Amino acid sequence: MGLKMEIWEIYQWIKKKAGIEKVDPQNIQKIREVLSNITLDEIAKAFEIKRPRVLEYINFFLIRFLTDPMPRQKLVLYTLSKRNPPTSLSSISRELGFGTLYSSQMLVPLKILEDMGLVRSKTTLRKNRRFSIIEIYHQKFKEYWPDIEEWKSIKTKKEKMIKGRASKGEQMKRAFLIIAKETKGDFGPKVVKTIKSLTRGDFHERGWEIDARSLGKLKKRLLKMPLEKFVKKLKEAQEAFLFSKFLLKC
């Protein structure tokens, strides 16, 4: 079972345990009560999930989202509740400075938002945006989260995110995420070309700061990295990129 199906199936499983066919503001508390009395280990056993990272995703994108959204999730939800369609979660996420990896991505599942009666979407082929929100039911947001107006003051904006210098390890990780997206994870001649063509703009558009000198050193480290290590890190980044693409469909 793929990750997309796993999250959706677990969501349906939770609804069944709560005795709910359709989630709404009046019965969401039943969902939260079920989630407060179930562990990730139980979910892993029920769905035969063996990879810890998958459980982390399920905890973040499903359990935390339905019970107590994390700060970034709250900002995306607050912004969405004030937005007029057409829009998309990815555009909101970039606007907030959350970049493209694990952004809207990435932070809240569109399919579940629709099931909760919060939005309605349609498929579109414009640019890379495959799903566009065409209707938002603003009042329902406050019914699900009465304190949503307070979320506006959460301090996680782009101006703060791009300040501060990332460690060399973090810069390397970010570079691999960019490379994975550009090369689709394939190791070949295109990789070297992609590394050499990396710019500060590639980082800035994702809400990441890097100065010219650091970028030059980073590119040299990437080009000198042992092949086995490079391929391993590229595969890890590709896995993260594919997961972010999946979340755009959720």
N, C-alpha and C positions, 0 to 999 in steps of 0.2 A: 504494500500500500504506500503510495507517495505521500509526501509531507502535506500537500494541499488537502488530500482526502483524509489524512489522519486528523488534522485540526478540525475539519468540518464534521467528521464522524464522531470525534470526541465531544464536540459541541452538541450534536444531536443526542449522544449518549447521556450527557449531563441533563439536557432537557427532559429526557425520558425518566431519569432518576428523580427529577423534580416534579414529574407528573404534568409536564407542560408541553403543549403542541406548538404554541406560538408565544414567543416572548413579548411582553409588553411592560410598561412602567408599573402596572399593578401586581405582576407576578415575578418581577426580576429578583425580589428578595428571596424567593424560593431557590432560584439558581445560585445565589450567593451563599445560601445556607448549605446547599449540597457541596459547593466548592470549599467551604470552610471545614467540611467534615471528610474530605477526601485528600489523599496524598498523591504525589507524583509517582510514587512506587506502585500504587494501586492502578493508576492510569497506564503505567508502563507494562504491568502484568496483563491487564485487560486487553491491551492492543499490541502486545508483544513488541514493545519498543525497547531496543537494546542500546541505542546511542544516546549518551548523556546530553549531547548538544541539542538533539531533537526535543528532549524533555525541557531544556532551558527555553527553547523557542515556544513550546506549548505553555509553559508557565508565564512567559512574558506576553505573548500575543493572544492568549486565550484566558487563562485564569486571572492574571493581574488586570487585564483589560475589563473583564466582567465584574471583578470585585472592587479593586482599588487601583484605578489607572495610575501609571507612573507619570512623573512630571511632563515628559515629552508627549506622552499620549494625551494628557490633559490639555496641553496647548494645541495639539492638532484638533481635538474634539471641540475645544472652545472656538477656535478659528473657523472650523467647519460650521458650527452652529450660527455664526454671524455672516457666513458667506452666501452670496447669491449665485446660483448655478448659471451656466455650466462651469464646473471646476473639477479638480481631481485631487486625490490625497497626495499624489507626488508633487503637484505644484504648490500645495499648502506647505508640505514638508520642506521644500527648497526655500520657500519664502521665509520660513521660520529659521532657516539656517541649518537644517538637519541633514543636508546633503542628499546623496542618492543611495548610500548603503544603509540598510536598516532605517530608512527614513520613513516615509508614510507607510512606507514600505510595509508600510513596513512597520509602522508603529501601531496602526489600528486596522483590523481586517474589514474590508469593504463588504464582503459577502455577509458577514455577521451584522454589520451596521444595517444592511438591507433587511435581514431577517428580523431585526429589532424594530423595523418600521421607521428608521431614522432618515434614510435616504433612498433614492431610486437612481439607478445608473443605466447606461447603455454602452455598447461597444462602439469604439471609434478608431479609425486608422490614422488619425492626425498625429504626425510625428511618432514618438514612441509611446504615446498615451493610448492604451488599448481600452481603458475603461474611464468613462467620463460621467460625473455625477450630474444629473439633469434635474433633480428635484430634492430639496432638503426640507424636512419637517421640523422646523426650528423649535417649536414649543416642546416637542417630545424630549429634546436634549435635557431641558431643565427638569422634566418629569423623571428621567432616569437618574440625573445627577443634580439635585437641588442646589448644590453649592458651585455650579459650573461658572457663575459670574465671577467668583473669587479666583478662578484659574487664570484670569487675564494677567494677574500680577506675578505669575511664576517667572523667575529670572532665568530663562534659557534661550535667549535671543541670539541671533547671528552675530551681532556686534561683540557679544561677550565670547562666543565660541571661537571666533577667528583670532582673538587676542591670546597671547601666551604662546610660548614656543613648545612644540611637541618634541618628545624624545626621538632619538634616531630610530629606535625600534618602532615607534608609532608612525613616524614618517615612512618607514619601509613598508609597514602594513598597509598604509593608505595608498602607497604607490602600487602595490600588488593588486589592490582592489580596482584601481584605475586600469591597470594593464589587463586584468582579467576581463573587464568589460569591453575593452577595445579589441582584444584578440579572441574573445569568446573561449578563453582557456586553452587554445591550441598553441603548442610550443613549436615554433618554426621561425623562419626568417622575419616574419612580421613582428615578432617579439622585440628583436633588437631595434628595429625601426621605431617601434612604439616607445621604447625606453628613451631613445635619443630625442624623440619629439615631445617628451613630457614638458609641460610648461607650468608656471605658477598658476595660470588660469584654470588648469585642470584640477588643481587643489582648491582654489578659491571658490569655484562654482559649487563645490560640495561643502563650503563653510569651513575649510581648513586653511591655515596660514602656513606659508613656507617662504623664506627669503631666497633670493637668487643664488647666494653662495651655498646654502644648505641643499638646494635642489641640484646644483652641479655636483656636489659631493655624493649625494644620494644616487644620482645616475651612474657615477663611476663605481659605486659599491655594487649596484645591480648588475652592471656589465662584467664585473670581476667575480661575481658570486659563483661558487661551484655548481655545475649543471644539476646534480642530484638535489641539492638544497633548493635551487631556484624552481625546479619543476614541482617539488613538494609544496612550496609556498604558493606557487601559482595555482595548483590544484585546490588548495585550501581557500584561496581567494575566489576561485571560480565557483566553489560550492556556496560561498556566501553570496556571490552575485546571483546565482540561479535561485537561491532562496528569496532574495529581494525581488526578483522578477515574479516568483510565485505569489508573493504577498500583494503585489499590485493587482492580482486577479482575485484576491480574497475579499 
